[in-house]
Amino acid sequence: MPYNLRTVTEKSFRVTWQLPSYSGSSLVACGADIPALHCWQQAEDRILIYGKVELTACYESKEKPNRFHFASAVRYLHLQITTQQTIETESDIKANLAASPSCSILSGQEQKNEVQVEGVIRLTTPAVQERVIMRKMEAEQISAPVENQLVDRTSLRLEIDQAQDKESLPNSTESVPDQRQRVPYFPRGAESIPPVIWSMPERG
């Protein structure tokens, strides 16, 4: 098992399946293979394990000994595992076989062509230290662009304020009119009207 994985629990299983029968032949051997197991976390302490089981059966002819033919069958394994410790729902849970599964033929007339598959399922999650380091690195990567963005916006605002202050300040080389002097008011177009001279009428 890799060093960065932590074993949560191990659970043994035993299932029985019926294989097809063929006239004139008997089941003499069977093998089982489980390519992959899948997980569905139903709760923090309950996980459903499921996967496909490939069975390969060997049949021997009753009339002609040492003459064999083979047949394949597919069955599906599902097992609910309850753990003693709680697991975070976002954890990456993996299910694997601790060893290759074994397949045996059940003897007896009632158990005709029945096989029994046994194995041990091991649940693992990433190690705690490894998970904490990864989360810390992700948090730093997310917060870094935000901090840079805040610094850039702050510096930009400071430059704008400084530019506005420079525009509002008077230039020492230019004369500034006195705000207290009042300019006389002339209506528009008054400069084009000729002056009118009033004279007093002569007294008789």
Buried (B, 14 or more C-beta within 10 A) or exposed (E): EEEEBBEBBEBEBEBEBEBEEBEEBEBEBBBBEBEEBEBEBEEEBEBBBBBBBEBBBBBBBEEEEEEEEEBEBEBEBEBEBEBEEEBEEEBEBBBBBEEEBEBEBEEEEEEBBBBBBEBEBBBBBBBEEBBEEEEEEEEEEEEEEEEEEEEEEEEEEEEEEEEEEEEEEEEEEEEEEEEEEEEEEEEEEEEEEEEEEEEEEEEE
